[in-house]
Amino acid sequence: MAKLNLSGKDLRNIGYPEGKVIGITMQVMHKSHKHTSFENALEILKKILSEPAEYLEDPVLAKIAYELIEKPKEANDEIPLLVQKKEYNIFGAGNIEEGAINQMEIASRLPVTVAGALLPDAHQGYGLPIGGVLATENSIIPYGVGVDIGCRMCLSIFPTSPDKTVHDKRSLYKILLDNTLFGAGREFKVAEENEIIDRKIFDEIELLKGLKQKASKQLGSSGSGNHFVEFGEVEIYETTEELNIPAGKYLALLSHSGSRGLGANVANHYTKIAMEKCRLPQEAKHLAWLSLDSAEGMEYWLAMNLSGDYASACHHSIHKKIASALALEPLAIVENHHNFAWKEKWNGNDVIVHRKGATPAGKGVLGIIPGSMTAPGFIVRGKGEEASLNSASHGAGRAMSRGQAFRTITRKDMKNMLEANGVTLIGGDIDEAPQSYKDIHEVMKAQKNLVDVLGTFYPRIVKMDG
């Protein structure tokens, strides 16, 4: 296979600015995407240029994305980290990469940190590791929430047999194609009416005014990367007070996505402000915080909550359209954020709990923990374990970076895995191959003290970007 050959001229032709970013981009692509075709490489680079904030947590492409985002001016005195870290608990330590643990070590030494936890799906990100939980005192860390604010799960359980994924496979395939829209920057031609777009806050915060129109046209769409909408079979083990459905097997719809361009822009904007006002040592700079007593901190808090509600509205739009296409009303809907911050109590004190790639698991709280496009996901009920700050994993977690997946997994490997598990994939790429994820069963075993499993979801027809 021919090796990728990109030139600076190629990059400038698609809009890349002159400067350091040209050299970094060529270096990253020639090293990590050397077997990607020229056309596909340009497509990837166009997506990064369009919405660099959406790639800031990609272990490889983040180097390019970061150079495309305006850097804050360093004017304030640097705030030193504490010498003595705050203790935090690790669940499933044997399967967590060293980079994620190092990031948690740094986060535990922030002056505002109260407590933390690292969950079994954890892997390295920017700032707080993905799968990291951090409680702080009266302060909010934009990168402790993540770029995709309100990234979440939503599961609809329908009153019909899961055999529909076999007997009516073509019909379900078409329903997914007709009622979903994926991709960075993608939007509908006609905006959907929704009360979330009429929220007064869109007109009260300057940043949000300029994002309102795009948000209205992206409502009901999904992002790229690991975002999906899929039909599958869900098995409910017993009727419970929290999930009042008879035990049995049902057709279900599961979606995973976040707040689209709205959340990404909010994250980028307030991270820059945080880094200007709160200068930290180089290794901790992405953990810059905003005090909730400051105007900027309260603005971010309000914009974050709006982004979370917007992400929820996107899922509800998708599920409503698909339920209508099925001519079925769901028996139940289970949903949860896993990139967000909440005001909670910990050891009797008021704290801000950041869950970056972590599922809320307070006592009796329901949530969804997905596996991969072939591995099962789980309906869980939290046990309220304080050692994890009432949190559980948000999925299986990556076992390898996207670049490593492209280098080591072939399309034939991926096709064979899909066929072996009876899964039909629409879109998607090798970077999301099941082999690039940890074993979800090992992850669930490592957090058996954090959640009870009420049901299992098996993917059958999966729609992703591409």
Secondary structure, DSSP 8 states (H G I E B T S, - for coil): -------HHHHHHTT--SSHHHHHHHHHHHHHSTTS-HHHHHHHHHHHHH-GGGGTT-TTTHHHHHHHS------S------SS---EEESSGGGS-HHHHHHHHHHTTSTTEEEEEEEEEEE--SSS-EEEEEEESSEE-HHHH-SSTT-EEEEEEESS-TTHHHHTHHHHHHHHHHH--BSTT---SS----GGGG-THHHHSHHHHTTHHHHHHHTT-B-STT-EEEEEEEEE-S--SSS---SEEEEEEEEEE--HHHHHHHHHHHHHHHHHHS---GGGGGG--EETTSHHHHHHHHHHHHHHHHHHHHHHHHHHHHHHHHT---SEEEEEESEEEEEEEETTEEEEEEEESEEE--TT-EEEE---SSS-EEEEEE---GGGTSEEESSS-BSS-HHHHHHH--HHHHHHHHHHTT-EEES--GGG-GGGB--HHHHHHHTTTTEEEEEEEEEEEEEE--
